[in-house]
Amino acid sequence: MKHITLSALLLIGIGANAQIFSSDLESWTDGSPDGFVGAKTNIPTDSIFQENTNPHGGSSAVRLQLSTGTHKRFTTAPQSVTAGATYDITFWVRGTGSIRTSIYDGRATGSGYASYNDYVVLAGAGWQEVTQSVTAEMTTADAEFIFSVLSTAGPDHIVLDDVNIADGVVVPPTDATIYQIQFTEDASGNSPLMNTNVSTSGIVTGAKAGTGYFLQDGAGAWNGIFVNDAVNNPVLGDLVEVTASVQENFNYTRLNGVTAFAVQSSGNAIPAPEVLNPTSVANEQWESVLVTIQDVQCMEAPNSFGEWPISNWLGSMLVDDLLYAHVPTVGAFYNVTGPTQYAFSAWRVLPRDINDVSVGTSVIEQAGVQVSTYPNPATDLLYIGLPTADRTELQLVDAAGRTVINQVTASDRAVLEIRDLANGVYMLAIRNATGSNTVRVSIQH
């Protein structure tokens, strides 16, 4: 009787919305509730119990016990969902612990899982009705709706009953510029259109078949974005229009789940790169924007991931081989151009071909003092050759702008003890009566 009554109430409550799943947790087979324990369930079967004491209605509910460890998933059997559709998950719950919902639909990011809704935290609570919404990114018959539980406690743990899932309307994409997608005043850097389907356009500034491409809508801050797309393969200069979902991947805003793609024109001029330094580029506004980082030194050979660190006295970052693999010379100075990317808690620049990595310089000319330094990189001692024996001031400054050595010499040769200094790139300022100069020095022990 409970199922019939709830179904009637549901039809009255949701109006035109179609119910796609309903369970009163009355039917069980081999110790599991019918319609649940899908392939994405990872809560142990010995933590799933049929609860016959104080169900919300009828004679049974399900009790989920997870006293220790990370959260675990209790999912429905496979369900059919439509990309862009929002689904309301309504359920009754009591007990002690935390519970939240999500959906698995095989999307390109998050290993196929959508972001979770916020936890509902229960502390010995009686029955309460909860409704949370999820939006499908893919059309599939193999979606599973997820109940994630964490830190349950006896005697009741988490008791779940009367689950109903109803589909909403398919939400049409929002027309938005890349700037509107990227610009944010939120300290997290999250897009104001996060989890929204959008239609946008831009010129391809970087691309790799099977991986995705960078789009930019003019020069300047907030105008770049990466499209995670393993299907379509535009080339540099294409004006592309895409429909996709705005997603945050570990604080990196990108478009995922492309549902529409079109090349509007080809051979367009690519926006000029912004000339920045490793410190100024590490800012949300330059995410996925085409930049040039000038006069940076290769500090190490590429690692197993194809990353190599670059540094100067203004900061450091990584060069990554996502679009093009360059083999640098350790200790050499380069100018590097490419779109930026934030991944694994580090900012990086992605050169697109051999033309994006050019030889830089290790000396910034200020005035007429000619100076030589060796070795460079230096380890314990730094030798400085000067053109005359006039009184000369030597100042070594680290990447944070702090003076670490201040020395005066009246010789044409000076030696600085650097064995106690940290590895990195420093600026050596030389001043005497004839002028001044600034030399970039690398220290590697």
Order of alpha helices (4+ residues) and beta strands (2+ residues): alpha-beta-beta-beta-beta-beta-beta-beta-beta-beta-beta-beta-beta-alpha-beta-beta-beta-beta-beta-beta-beta-beta-beta-beta-beta-beta-beta-beta-beta-beta-beta-beta-beta-beta
